[in-house]
Amino acid sequence: MAFESASFNTTEHQVLAAAAELKSFTAVQMAEHVGRQVSTCRRAIFTLKGAGFLIEPEDQDYRNGSVYEYVGPARTATRTRRNKVTAAENMWRVMRVKKNFNPIDIKVQASAAGITLQDRQVRDYCRKLLELGYLKVIQTRIPGKREAEYRLIRDTGPIPPVMKKLPVCYDGNTGERISDVPNNINEDAE
């Protein structure tokens, strides 16, 4: 789902162009601006938000509806220096789309574009994101019976947080470096 503007439908193109012009808007304002129904604009806004062109600021008054802000394609350019999709990009993309997920869901849905994921790799990535405050445990893991169920609670944008060799995590969306990455995470602690 790494969108390029060419993959958008006509309404999404209209909403994207209007968003670049308006900079900040509600779904109702967008519908008035492009002459479409509010529900149609909401669907387009959802798609553009998922593609990283729009954000929904956390500190807002919802009495008049959600306010969206245009951040442009610069925030969506996750592969400017390379064309290869990484495992972290695939896993992060699935986490952003699904409401609740477990490592097996991530493994199955993120194994694409030549990427083959291992159970351990996905569990480790989920545990690290959990420890860093990106995920919340919805249901604990019972070894041999069920996987832990997670919810993404800190969606900072389309660029996945990257774990570095040093105990540091880098979030490409916010430019934030988190140095409290745990080295030893107990697999059964979830």
LUMTOR-883999 format. One record per residue (C-alpha): residue in one letter; chain; x, y, z. Coordinates in Angstrom, 3 decimals. Layout:
<sites>
<site><r>a</r><c>A</c><east>X</east><north>Y</north><up>Z</up></site>
...
</sites>
This chain:
<sites>
<site><r>m</r><c>A</c><east>0.000</east><north>0.000</north><up>0.000</up></site>
<site><r>a</r><c>A</c><east>2.838</east><north>2.410</north><up>-0.627</up></site>
<site><r>f</r><c>A</c><east>0.653</east><north>4.742</north><up>-2.638</up></site>
<site><r>e</r><c>A</c><east>1.788</east><north>6.898</north><up>-5.459</up></site>
<site><r>s</r><c>A</c><east>-0.656</east><north>9.522</north><up>-6.651</up></site>
<site><r>a</r><c>A</c><east>-1.165</east><north>7.526</north><up>-9.874</up></site>
<site><r>s</r><c>A</c><east>-2.947</east><north>4.781</north><up>-7.900</up></site>
<site><r>f</r><c>A</c><east>-5.669</east><north>7.122</north><up>-6.605</up></site>
<site><r>n</r><c>A</c><east>-9.157</east><north>7.319</north><up>-8.101</up></site>
<site><r>t</r><c>A</c><east>-10.666</east><north>10.572</north><up>-9.463</up></site>
<site><r>t</r><c>A</c><east>-12.219</east><north>11.637</north><up>-6.150</up></site>
<site><r>e</r><c>A</c><east>-8.984</east><north>10.974</north><up>-4.273</up></site>
<site><r>h</r><c>A</c><east>-7.089</east><north>13.070</north><up>-6.832</up></site>
<site><r>q</r><c>A</c><east>-9.612</east><north>15.915</north><up>-6.393</up></site>
<site><r>v</r><c>A</c><east>-9.410</east><north>15.714</north><up>-2.600</up></site>
<site><r>l</r><c>A</c><east>-5.600</east><north>15.576</north><up>-2.714</up></site>
<site><r>a</r><c>A</c><east>-5.421</east><north>18.677</north><up>-4.924</up></site>
<site><r>a</r><c>A</c><east>-7.928</east><north>20.516</north><up>-2.703</up></site>
<site><r>a</r><c>A</c><east>-6.061</east><north>19.437</north><up>0.451</up></site>
<site><r>a</r><c>A</c><east>-2.837</east><north>20.925</north><up>-0.931</up></site>
<site><r>e</r><c>A</c><east>-4.729</east><north>24.162</north><up>-1.529</up></site>
<site><r>l</r><c>A</c><east>-6.666</east><north>24.285</north><up>1.771</up></site>
<site><r>k</r><c>A</c><east>-3.874</east><north>22.916</north><up>4.020</up></site>
<site><r>s</r><c>A</c><east>-6.326</east><north>22.305</north><up>6.923</up></site>
<site><r>f</r><c>A</c><east>-9.973</east><north>21.220</north><up>6.607</up></site>
<site><r>t</r><c>A</c><east>-12.837</east><north>19.020</north><up>7.840</up></site>
<site><r>a</r><c>A</c><east>-14.631</east><north>16.412</north><up>5.701</up></site>
<site><r>v</r><c>A</c><east>-17.632</east><north>18.766</north><up>5.383</up></site>
<site><r>q</r><c>A</c><east>-15.413</east><north>21.633</north><up>4.211</up></site>
<site><r>m</r><c>A</c><east>-13.734</east><north>19.322</north><up>1.715</up></site>
<site><r>a</r><c>A</c><east>-17.091</east><north>18.112</north><up>0.370</up></site>
<site><r>e</r><c>A</c><east>-18.202</east><north>21.709</north><up>-0.179</up></site>
<site><r>h</r><c>A</c><east>-14.895</east><north>22.577</north><up>-1.837</up></site>
<site><r>v</r><c>A</c><east>-14.851</east><north>19.666</north><up>-4.333</up></site>
<site><r>g</r><c>A</c><east>-18.629</east><north>19.367</north><up>-4.797</up></site>
<site><r>r</r><c>A</c><east>-18.895</east><north>15.755</north><up>-3.617</up></site>
<site><r>q</r><c>A</c><east>-20.870</east><north>14.021</north><up>-0.862</up></site>
<site><r>v</r><c>A</c><east>-19.377</east><north>14.101</north><up>2.632</up></site>
<site><r>s</r><c>A</c><east>-19.259</east><north>10.274</north><up>2.837</up></site>
<site><r>t</r><c>A</c><east>-17.358</east><north>10.114</north><up>-0.471</up></site>
<site><r>c</r><c>A</c><east>-14.861</east><north>12.687</north><up>0.795</up></site>
<site><r>r</r><c>A</c><east>-14.442</east><north>10.812</north><up>4.082</up></site>
<site><r>r</r><c>A</c><east>-13.466</east><north>7.658</north><up>2.157</up></site>
<site><r>a</r><c>A</c><east>-10.962</east><north>9.628</north><up>0.065</up></site>
<site><r>i</r><c>A</c><east>-9.573</east><north>11.326</north><up>3.184</up></site>
<site><r>f</r><c>A</c><east>-9.166</east><north>7.923</north><up>4.872</up></site>
<site><r>t</r><c>A</c><east>-7.210</east><north>6.618</north><up>1.858</up></site>
<site><r>l</r><c>A</c><east>-5.015</east><north>9.734</north><up>1.666</up></site>
<site><r>k</r><c>A</c><east>-4.411</east><north>9.629</north><up>5.416</up></site>
<site><r>g</r><c>A</c><east>-3.341</east><north>5.985</north><up>5.145</up></site>
<site><r>a</r><c>A</c><east>-0.989</east><north>6.919</north><up>2.304</up></site>
<site><r>g</r><c>A</c><east>0.597</east><north>9.586</north><up>4.483</up></site>
<site><r>f</r><c>A</c><east>-0.552</east><north>12.677</north><up>2.560</up></site>
<site><r>l</r><c>A</c><east>-2.844</east><north>13.801</north><up>5.405</up></site>
<site><r>i</r><c>A</c><east>-2.610</east><north>13.743</north><up>9.177</up></site>
<site><r>e</r><c>A</c><east>-5.212</east><north>14.143</north><up>11.892</up></site>
<site><r>p</r><c>A</c><east>-3.667</east><north>16.169</north><up>14.737</up></site>
<site><r>e</r><c>A</c><east>-4.284</east><north>14.666</north><up>18.162</up></site>
<site><r>d</r><c>A</c><east>-5.008</east><north>17.911</north><up>20.040</up></site>
<site><r>q</r><c>A</c><east>-8.224</east><north>19.051</north><up>18.408</up></site>
<site><r>d</r><c>A</c><east>-11.797</east><north>19.932</north><up>19.280</up></site>
<site><r>y</r><c>A</c><east>-14.086</east><north>17.360</north><up>17.606</up></site>
<site><r>r</r><c>A</c><east>-17.318</east><north>19.355</north><up>17.954</up></site>
<site><r>n</r><c>A</c><east>-17.195</east><north>20.390</north><up>14.287</up></site>
<site><r>g</r><c>A</c><east>-15.692</east><north>17.134</north><up>13.026</up></site>
<site><r>s</r><c>A</c><east>-12.135</east><north>15.941</north><up>12.669</up></site>
<site><r>v</r><c>A</c><east>-9.691</east><north>18.433</north><up>11.217</up></site>
<site><r>y</r><c>A</c><east>-7.162</east><north>17.063</north><up>8.733</up></site>
<site><r>e</r><c>A</c><east>-3.918</east><north>18.668</north><up>7.626</up></site>
<site><r>y</r><c>A</c><east>-2.110</east><north>18.237</north><up>4.332</up></site>
<site><r>v</r><c>A</c><east>1.528</east><north>17.216</north><up>4.803</up></site>
<site><r>g</r><c>A</c><east>2.323</east><north>16.490</north><up>1.168</up></site>
<site><r>p</r><c>A</c><east>4.147</east><north>13.724</north><up>-0.612</up></site>
<site><r>a</r><c>A</c><east>7.470</east><north>14.475</north><up>1.074</up></site>
<site><r>r</r><c>A</c><east>6.296</east><north>12.601</north><up>4.191</up></site>
<site><r>t</r><c>A</c><east>5.350</east><north>9.586</north><up>2.046</up></site>
<site><r>a</r><c>A</c><east>8.695</east><north>9.197</north><up>0.299</up></site>
<site><r>t</r><c>A</c><east>9.837</east><north>6.210</north><up>2.351</up></site>
<site><r>r</r><c>A</c><east>12.193</east><north>4.934</north><up>-0.329</up></site>
<site><r>t</r><c>A</c><east>13.864</east><north>8.004</north><up>-1.817</up></site>
<site><r>r</r><c>A</c><east>17.368</east><north>6.493</north><up>-1.906</up></site>
<site><r>r</r><c>A</c><east>16.438</east><north>2.891</north><up>-2.610</up></site>
<site><r>n</r><c>A</c><east>13.732</east><north>0.945</north><up>-4.360</up></site>
<site><r>k</r><c>A</c><east>13.777</east><north>-2.134</north><up>-2.138</up></site>
<site><r>v</r><c>A</c><east>10.896</east><north>-2.575</north><up>0.314</up></site>
<site><r>t</r><c>A</c><east>12.007</east><north>-3.666</north><up>3.790</up></site>
<site><r>a</r><c>A</c><east>10.414</east><north>-6.125</north><up>6.206</up></site>
<site><r>a</r><c>A</c><east>9.845</east><north>-3.277</north><up>8.693</up></site>
<site><r>e</r><c>A</c><east>7.965</east><north>-1.252</north><up>6.043</up></site>
<site><r>n</r><c>A</c><east>5.689</east><north>-4.197</north><up>5.275</up></site>
<site><r>m</r><c>A</c><east>5.033</east><north>-4.974</north><up>8.955</up></site>
<site><r>w</r><c>A</c><east>4.403</east><north>-1.300</north><up>9.829</up></site>
<site><r>r</r><c>A</c><east>2.012</east><north>-0.883</north><up>6.893</up></site>
<site><r>v</r><c>A</c><east>-0.076</east><north>-3.880</north><up>8.033</up></site>
<site><r>m</r><c>A</c><east>-0.125</east><north>-2.589</north><up>11.628</up></site>
<site><r>r</r><c>A</c><east>-1.399</east><north>0.800</north><up>10.447</up></site>
<site><r>v</r><c>A</c><east>-4.229</east><north>-0.754</north><up>8.422</up></site>
<site><r>k</r><c>A</c><east>-5.482</east><north>-3.401</north><up>10.856</up></site>
<site><r>k</r><c>A</c><east>-7.275</east><north>-2.426</north><up>14.062</up></site>
<site><r>n</r><c>A</c><east>-6.079</east><north>-5.362</north><up>16.161</up></site>
<site><r>f</r><c>A</c><east>-3.463</east><north>-7.867</north><up>15.076</up></site>
<site><r>n</r><c>A</c><east>-1.176</east><north>-10.632</north><up>16.253</up></site>
<site><r>p</r><c>A</c><east>2.293</east><north>-11.560</north><up>14.956</up></site>
<site><r>i</r><c>A</c><east>0.877</east><north>-14.308</north><up>12.723</up></site>
<site><r>d</r><c>A</c><east>-1.484</east><north>-11.784</north><up>11.039</up></site>
<site><r>i</r><c>A</c><east>1.510</east><north>-9.522</north><up>10.448</up></site>
<site><r>k</r><c>A</c><east>3.641</east><north>-12.385</north><up>9.101</up></site>
<site><r>v</r><c>A</c><east>0.996</east><north>-13.538</north><up>6.629</up></site>
<site><r>q</r><c>A</c><east>-0.027</east><north>-10.107</north><up>5.382</up></site>
<site><r>a</r><c>A</c><east>3.435</east><north>-8.494</north><up>5.364</up></site>
<site><r>s</r><c>A</c><east>5.133</east><north>-11.363</north><up>3.508</up></site>
<site><r>a</r><c>A</c><east>5.016</east><north>-9.689</north><up>0.100</up></site>
<site><r>a</r><c>A</c><east>7.239</east><north>-7.947</north><up>-2.423</up></site>
<site><r>g</r><c>A</c><east>9.891</east><north>-10.640</north><up>-2.093</up></site>
<site><r>i</r><c>A</c><east>9.957</east><north>-10.390</north><up>1.729</up></site>
<site><r>t</r><c>A</c><east>9.627</east><north>-13.631</north><up>3.697</up></site>
<site><r>l</r><c>A</c><east>9.147</east><north>-13.112</north><up>7.411</up></site>
<site><r>q</r><c>A</c><east>9.880</east><north>-15.539</north><up>10.227</up></site>
<site><r>d</r><c>A</c><east>7.686</east><north>-15.863</north><up>13.348</up></site>
<site><r>r</r><c>A</c><east>10.567</east><north>-14.833</north><up>15.615</up></site>
<site><r>q</r><c>A</c><east>11.362</east><north>-11.746</north><up>13.517</up></site>
<site><r>v</r><c>A</c><east>7.753</east><north>-10.507</north><up>13.701</up></site>
<site><r>r</r><c>A</c><east>7.427</east><north>-11.242</north><up>17.440</up></site>
<site><r>d</r><c>A</c><east>10.692</east><north>-9.393</north><up>18.149</up></site>
<site><r>y</r><c>A</c><east>9.561</east><north>-6.348</north><up>16.145</up></site>
<site><r>c</r><c>A</c><east>6.195</east><north>-6.302</north><up>17.954</up></site>
<site><r>r</r><c>A</c><east>7.878</east><north>-6.615</north><up>21.369</up></site>
<site><r>k</r><c>A</c><east>10.250</east><north>-3.748</north><up>20.619</up></site>
<site><r>l</r><c>A</c><east>7.382</east><north>-1.528</north><up>19.439</up></site>
<site><r>l</r><c>A</c><east>5.425</east><north>-2.499</north><up>22.565</up></site>
<site><r>e</r><c>A</c><east>8.335</east><north>-1.537</north><up>24.841</up></site>
<site><r>l</r><c>A</c><east>8.702</east><north>1.797</north><up>23.008</up></site>
<site><r>g</r><c>A</c><east>5.018</east><north>2.681</north><up>23.423</up></site>
<site><r>y</r><c>A</c><east>3.849</east><north>2.177</north><up>19.828</up></site>
<site><r>l</r><c>A</c><east>1.698</east><north>-0.875</north><up>20.634</up></site>
<site><r>k</r><c>A</c><east>-0.679</east><north>-1.907</north><up>23.400</up></site>
<site><r>v</r><c>A</c><east>-1.375</east><north>-5.517</north><up>24.393</up></site>
<site><r>i</r><c>A</c><east>-5.048</east><north>-6.375</north><up>23.914</up></site>
<site><r>q</r><c>A</c><east>-4.694</east><north>-10.072</north><up>24.772</up></site>
<site><r>t</r><c>A</c><east>-1.657</east><north>-11.748</north><up>26.321</up></site>
<site><r>r</r><c>A</c><east>0.229</east><north>-14.601</north><up>24.703</up></site>
<site><r>i</r><c>A</c><east>-0.200</east><north>-18.171</north><up>25.916</up></site>
<site><r>p</r><c>A</c><east>2.768</east><north>-20.151</north><up>24.506</up></site>
<site><r>g</r><c>A</c><east>1.589</east><north>-22.953</north><up>22.257</up></site>
<site><r>k</r><c>A</c><east>-2.065</east><north>-21.859</north><up>22.431</up></site>
<site><r>r</r><c>A</c><east>-2.441</east><north>-18.269</north><up>21.195</up></site>
<site><r>e</r><c>A</c><east>-0.383</east><north>-15.306</north><up>20.122</up></site>
<site><r>a</r><c>A</c><east>-0.437</east><north>-11.936</north><up>21.843</up></site>
<site><r>e</r><c>A</c><east>-2.957</east><north>-9.532</north><up>20.319</up></site>
<site><r>y</r><c>A</c><east>-1.833</east><north>-5.916</north><up>19.828</up></site>
<site><r>r</r><c>A</c><east>-3.254</east><north>-2.532</north><up>18.870</up></site>
<site><r>l</r><c>A</c><east>-1.202</east><north>0.274</north><up>17.309</up></site>
<site><r>i</r><c>A</c><east>-1.616</east><north>3.263</north><up>19.655</up></site>
<site><r>r</r><c>A</c><east>1.156</east><north>5.517</north><up>18.346</up></site>
<site><r>d</r><c>A</c><east>0.772</east><north>5.846</north><up>14.563</up></site>
<site><r>t</r><c>A</c><east>3.343</east><north>8.488</north><up>13.655</up></site>
<site><r>g</r><c>A</c><east>3.052</east><north>8.098</north><up>9.876</up></site>
<site><r>p</r><c>A</c><east>3.969</east><north>5.841</north><up>6.957</up></site>
<site><r>i</r><c>A</c><east>7.682</east><north>5.484</north><up>7.723</up></site>
<site><r>p</r><c>A</c><east>8.307</east><north>2.577</north><up>10.120</up></site>
<site><r>p</r><c>A</c><east>10.335</east><north>3.066</north><up>13.294</up></site>
<site><r>v</r><c>A</c><east>13.756</east><north>1.534</north><up>12.648</up></site>
<site><r>m</r><c>A</c><east>15.669</east><north>-0.399</north><up>15.285</up></site>
<site><r>k</r><c>A</c><east>19.384</east><north>0.376</north><up>15.090</up></site>
<site><r>k</r><c>A</c><east>22.258</east><north>-1.897</north><up>16.076</up></site>
<site><r>l</r><c>A</c><east>22.864</east><north>0.370</north><up>19.050</up></site>
<site><r>p</r><c>A</c><east>20.008</east><north>0.279</north><up>21.548</up></site>
<site><r>v</r><c>A</c><east>18.284</east><north>3.148</north><up>19.673</up></site>
<site><r>c</r><c>A</c><east>15.053</east><north>3.402</north><up>17.702</up></site>
<site><r>y</r><c>A</c><east>14.676</east><north>6.068</north><up>15.004</up></site>
<site><r>d</r><c>A</c><east>11.204</east><north>7.284</north><up>13.943</up></site>
<site><r>g</r><c>A</c><east>11.505</east><north>8.758</north><up>10.428</up></site>
<site><r>n</r><c>A</c><east>8.137</east><north>10.511</north><up>10.721</up></site>
<site><r>t</r><c>A</c><east>8.980</east><north>12.615</north><up>13.763</up></site>
<site><r>g</r><c>A</c><east>12.773</east><north>12.556</north><up>13.583</up></site>
<site><r>e</r><c>A</c><east>12.734</east><north>11.276</north><up>17.162</up></site>
<site><r>r</r><c>A</c><east>15.497</east><north>9.005</north><up>18.494</up></site>
<site><r>i</r><c>A</c><east>14.398</east><north>6.805</north><up>21.383</up></site>
<site><r>s</r><c>A</c><east>17.373</east><north>5.473</north><up>23.287</up></site>
<site><r>d</r><c>A</c><east>15.536</east><north>3.328</north><up>25.832</up></site>
<site><r>v</r><c>A</c><east>15.287</east><north>0.261</north><up>23.604</up></site>
<site><r>p</r><c>A</c><east>15.387</east><north>-2.825</north><up>25.822</up></site>
<site><r>n</r><c>A</c><east>18.174</east><north>-5.278</north><up>25.015</up></site>
<site><r>n</r><c>A</c><east>16.678</east><north>-8.306</north><up>26.769</up></site>
<site><r>i</r><c>A</c><east>12.967</east><north>-8.725</north><up>26.342</up></site>
<site><r>n</r><c>A</c><east>11.422</east><north>-11.760</north><up>27.984</up></site>
<site><r>e</r><c>A</c><east>9.369</east><north>-13.594</north><up>25.363</up></site>
<site><r>d</r><c>A</c><east>6.705</east><north>-14.633</north><up>27.888</up></site>
<site><r>a</r><c>A</c><east>6.406</east><north>-11.201</north><up>29.516</up></site>
<site><r>e</r><c>A</c><east>3.618</east><north>-10.175</north><up>27.195</up></site>
</sites>
